[in-house]
Amino acid sequence: MVNESVTAIPFRLFKRVLPQHTDHGGVMWHGGYVAWLEEARVEALNVIDFPYQRFVAAGLDMPVVRLEIRYREALRLGDEVVLESVPHPRLGVRWPWTTRFIRAGVCVADATVELVLVQVQSTLKVVRHPPDEVAKVFETLTGSRKAQSK
């Protein structure tokens, strides 16, 4: 993947496997990976000075509509991990991200997450054309000149 962005792609989040992340055998619980994926996306927005609270204040949210994680090696208590997350240009209403979990230079898991932008009302309505400010955030994160929309 070519990095043509002026932003720091991949976005990096540094984590350590703590006791609350593990089962009784000291192996990281699978749900902990999902929580870290969410944290990585939120922190990427903070890096470009667009805190997730601005989505919420605008009546918007970005729920996950697809998630796939491939576990290659178990993470264990005390492991230091770097999540390398890459946001990709929107594909229609879906906004895909890929993340690699790196321990000591080795990819121990990778994930693909797809989100959609929705208006939060009595029901969730998919936003096909994001507000200009949000479209610019997508473009900044992906490094693209124009995010794709369908």
C-alpha positions in Angstrom: 0.0 0.0 0.0 1.4 3.4 -1.0 1.2 6.1 1.6 0.5 9.4 -0.3 -1.0 11.1 2.8 0.4 14.1 4.7 -1.1 12.5 7.8 0.7 9.8 9.8 -0.6 6.6 8.1 -0.7 4.1 9.5 -1.9 5.5 12.7 -0.2 3.9 15.6 -1.6 3.1 19.0 0.8 1.6 21.6 -0.8 -0.9 24.1 0.3 -3.3 26.7 -1.7 -6.5 27.6 -2.8 -5.9 31.2 -4.5 -8.4 33.6 -8.0 -7.1 32.8 -7.4 -8.0 29.1 -6.7 -11.7 29.8 -8.3 -14.9 30.7 -7.2 -17.0 33.6 -4.3 -18.4 31.6 -2.9 -15.0 30.8 -4.0 -15.0 27.2 -5.7 -11.9 25.8 -9.5 -12.3 25.6 -10.8 -11.9 22.0 -13.1 -9.0 23.0 -10.1 -7.0 24.0 -9.0 -6.8 20.4 -12.3 -5.3 19.4 -12.1 -2.6 22.2 -8.5 -1.7 21.0 -9.8 -1.4 17.4 -12.3 1.1 18.5 -9.7 3.0 20.6 -7.4 3.1 17.6 -10.0 4.7 15.3 -11.0 7.3 17.9 -7.4 8.2 18.6 -6.8 8.6 14.9 -9.5 11.3 14.8 -7.8 13.0 17.8 -4.5 13.0 15.9 -6.1 15.2 13.2 -7.9 17.3 15.9 -11.4 16.0 15.2 -12.5 14.4 18.5 -15.2 11.8 18.2 -17.4 14.0 20.4 -17.8 16.3 17.4 -19.6 13.5 15.5 -21.9 13.0 18.6 -22.5 16.8 18.9 -23.6 16.8 15.2 -26.1 14.0 15.8 -23.9 11.5 14.0 -22.3 8.1 14.8 -20.3 5.5 13.0 -21.4 2.0 14.0 -19.5 -1.1 12.9 -21.4 -3.1 10.2 -18.7 -5.7 9.5 -15.8 -6.9 11.5 -13.3 -9.6 10.7 -10.3 -10.5 12.9 -7.6 -13.1 12.0 -5.7 -14.3 15.0 -2.2 -15.6 14.1 -0.5 -15.8 17.6 -1.9 -15.3 21.0 -1.1 -12.1 22.9 -0.2 -12.7 26.5 -0.1 -10.8 29.7 2.7 -8.1 29.6 3.1 -8.1 25.8 3.7 -4.7 24.2 1.7 -4.3 21.1 1.5 -1.6 18.3 -1.8 -1.3 16.4 -1.2 0.0 12.9 -4.5 1.3 11.6 -5.1 2.4 8.0 -8.4 4.1 7.0 -9.4 3.6 3.4 -11.5 5.8 1.1 -15.2 5.3 1.5 -16.8 2.6 -0.6 -20.4 3.8 -1.1 -21.7 4.3 2.5 -19.1 2.0 4.0 -15.8 3.2 5.5 -13.3 0.4 5.7 -10.3 0.3 8.1 -7.5 -2.3 8.3 -5.5 -2.8 11.5 -2.5 -5.0 12.2 -1.5 -6.0 15.8 2.3 -6.0 15.9 4.3 -7.6 18.7 8.1 -7.3 18.5 7.9 -6.6 14.7 5.6 -9.6 14.0 2.0 -9.3 13.0 0.1 -11.5 15.5 -3.4 -10.5 14.3 -5.1 -8.4 11.7 -8.5 -7.0 11.3 -10.9 -5.4 8.8 -13.6 -3.1 10.1 -16.3 -1.4 8.0 -18.3 1.5 9.5 -21.2 3.6 8.2 -22.1 7.1 9.0 -25.6 7.4 10.5 -27.8 10.2 11.8 -28.9 9.3 15.4 -32.6 9.9 15.7 -35.4 7.7 16.9 -34.1 5.3 14.2 -30.6 5.2 12.7 -30.5 6.6 9.2 -27.5 6.0 7.0 -25.9 9.2 5.7 -25.1 8.7 2.0 -23.5 12.2 1.6 -21.6 13.3 4.7 -21.6 16.9 5.8 -18.7 18.9 4.3 -16.8 18.9 7.6 -17.1 15.1 8.0 -16.2 14.5 4.3 -13.0 16.6 4.9 -12.2 14.4 7.9 -12.5 11.3 5.8 -10.3 12.8 3.1 -7.7 13.9 5.7 -7.6 10.5 7.3 -7.2 8.6 4.1 -5.0 11.1 2.4 -7.3 11.0 -0.6 -8.2 14.1 -2.6 -11.8 13.0 -2.8 -13.5 10.2 -0.8 -15.6 7.9 -3.0 -19.3 8.0 -2.7 -22.1 6.1 -4.4 
